[in-house]
Structures are given as structure tokens and as C-alpha cells.
Amino acid sequence: MTIEAKPVVKNKYWIVERDGEKIGTIQAADDGVVLVQGNLRSKYPSIKVLGTAHNIKFVRGKLQKPVQIPSVYEYPCHSLPYNAVYDIKLKLPLYTTCKKSKSYYCAGFYAISYENQWLIEFCPKKIILVRNQFYGPFLTKDQALQQTRDIK
């Protein structure tokens, strides 16, 4: 039975697991550390004393960084945006996919009418929106779907 502590916040918070199952947490305090297991809280003067007392192995885990979703003016896009601009006339957040590109994409979700049928598209090219009736931009696909339901 292996008891391991994996870091969540560097030098402040760990999750304690026994054979892959969470059994508690360790929290840093001003005067030591606190082991929390259910309703039981045990205080120790240092992390070493805690590790020795409970035979806990501290694993050097890679802290997971939050995944950054590329966006243009808060609207999600499918790739890293270059040359982000806001088209005031059409009210569209625009971007290119590389520095020298002349083809603009519209960030976000859109409800677009193709031959009297409404479809949801994520980051369509600007030319598609210029040539067709559309609603958007929307932050989520669900918002765009709701708009198509309201049209019918």
C-alpha cells in the first residue's frame, strides 16, 4: 500500500492518495502543515514530520497549467489568432491564421442560412458571412442553436 502526496499548488496544497484513491489533503499553514482526512484534521510542524509519521511519499508532479483556449475579443477561435481586429460595420471579431494571410476568419459560433436551412458553424471565413444571412457571434454552440430555434 503506497501513500503518495501529489502537489496541486506548489508548496501549499497536496492531494493524498492510497493506491490511486484520494484519502485526504495536506494544506500549508503559517506554523506548519495540516493533514485533512474526512472530518479529522491533524497538525504537524513540518512536511518532513508529517511524511515520516504517516509514511507518505511526496511525488514531484508536474503542475497542470490551465488550458488556454485561443480567443479574439472573448470569442473562441480554432487556432492561434494573428492580426485580430473588430469589424465595426459588420460587428464581427476577425483574425487571420498566420501573419501574412489575407483571409479573415470570424471568431465564435454563428447560425448561417444556406439555401433556407440554418446551420451552426464555428469560426467561418468572413466571406461566408458576407454572402449569407447569419446571426452571431455567439460564445457557445448552445447559444447559436437557441437562435436557430427562435427563428423557426
C-alpha positions in Angstrom: 0.0 0.0 0.0 1.6 3.2 -1.2 0.6 6.5 0.1 1.6 9.4 -2.1 1.1 13.2 -1.9 0.8 15.0 -5.2 1.1 18.7 -5.4 -1.8 20.8 -6.6 -0.5 24.2 -5.6 3.3 24.4 -5.2 4.3 24.2 -1.6 0.8 24.9 -0.4 -1.7 22.1 -1.2 -1.3 18.4 -1.9 -3.8 15.5 -2.6 -3.0 12.4 -0.6 -3.8 9.1 -2.4 -3.5 5.4 -1.4 -3.1 3.2 -4.5 -4.6 5.9 -6.7 -7.6 6.6 -4.5 -7.9 10.0 -2.7 -7.9 9.7 1.0 -7.1 13.2 2.1 -5.4 16.5 1.6 -2.4 18.4 3.0 -2.6 22.1 3.4 0.2 24.5 4.3 -0.4 26.7 7.4 1.5 29.6 8.9 3.0 27.3 11.6 3.4 24.0 9.7 1.0 21.8 7.7 -2.4 20.2 8.3 -3.4 16.7 7.2 -7.2 16.6 6.5 -8.8 13.2 6.2 -12.6 13.4 6.3 -13.6 15.3 9.4 -10.2 14.6 11.1 -7.6 17.4 11.0 -4.0 16.7 12.2 -1.4 19.5 12.6 2.3 18.9 12.1 5.2 21.3 12.5 6.7 20.5 9.1 6.2 18.5 5.9 9.0 16.1 6.8 7.5 15.2 10.2 4.1 14.6 8.6 5.7 12.4 5.9 7.6 10.3 8.5 4.6 9.9 10.8 2.3 8.6 8.1 4.8 7.1 5.7 3.8 9.5 2.9 5.9 9.8 -0.2 5.8 13.2 -1.8 5.8 12.9 -5.5 7.2 15.7 -7.7 4.3 16.1 -10.0 4.0 18.4 -12.9 1.5 21.1 -12.0 -1.1 21.3 -14.7 -1.4 24.7 -16.2 -4.9 25.8 -17.2 -5.5 25.2 -20.9 -5.7 28.4 -22.8 -8.4 28.5 -25.4 -7.4 30.9 -28.2 -9.9 33.8 -28.5 -10.5 37.1 -30.2 -12.3 39.7 -28.2 -13.5 36.9 -25.8 -15.0 34.8 -28.7 -13.3 31.4 -29.1 -11.4 30.5 -32.2 -10.0 27.3 -33.7 -6.3 28.4 -34.0 -3.9 30.9 -32.6 -5.1 34.3 -33.9 -2.9 36.8 -35.7 -4.0 40.2 -36.8 -7.0 40.3 -34.6 -9.4 43.2 -35.5 -13.0 44.1 -34.9 -15.1 45.0 -37.9 -17.4 47.7 -36.6 -19.6 47.8 -39.7 -20.4 44.0 -39.5 -19.9 43.8 -35.8 -17.5 40.8 -36.1 -14.3 39.7 -34.3 -11.9 38.9 -37.1 -8.5 37.3 -37.2 -6.1 35.6 -39.6 -4.4 32.2 -39.0 -0.9 33.4 -39.9 0.9 36.7 -40.0 0.9 37.3 -43.8 -2.6 35.8 -44.5 -5.3 38.0 -46.2 -8.1 35.5 -45.5 -10.1 36.6 -42.4 -12.0 34.2 -40.1 -14.7 35.2 -37.7 -14.2 34.1 -34.1 -17.1 32.4 -32.3 -20.2 30.4 -33.3 -22.6 31.5 -36.0 -26.1 30.5 -37.2 -25.8 30.7 -41.0 -28.6 30.3 -43.6 -27.6 28.1 -46.6 -30.4 27.6 -49.1 -33.2 28.2 -46.4 -31.5 25.9 -44.0 -29.9 27.1 -40.8 -26.5 25.6 -39.8 -24.2 26.2 -36.9 -20.6 27.0 -37.9 -17.5 27.6 -35.7 -15.1 30.3 -37.0 -16.3 30.6 -40.6 -14.5 32.7 -43.1 -15.7 36.3 -43.3 -16.7 35.9 -47.0 -19.2 33.3 -46.0 -20.9 35.7 -43.6 -20.8 38.5 -46.2 -22.6 36.3 -48.7 -25.2 34.7 -46.4 -27.7 35.7 -43.8 -26.3 35.0 -40.3 -26.8 35.5 -36.6 -23.8 35.8 -34.3 -21.2 35.8 -33.0 -22.1 33.6 -30.0 -19.7 32.4 -27.3 -21.1 28.8 -27.3 -22.7 26.4 -29.7 -25.8 26.2 -27.5 -26.4 29.9 -27.8 -26.3 29.6 -31.6 -28.6 26.6 -31.6 -31.1 28.5 -29.4 -31.1 31.3 -32.0 -31.9 28.9 -34.8 -34.8 27.5 -32.7 -36.1 31.0 -32.2 -36.1 31.7 -35.9 -38.3 28.7 -36.8 
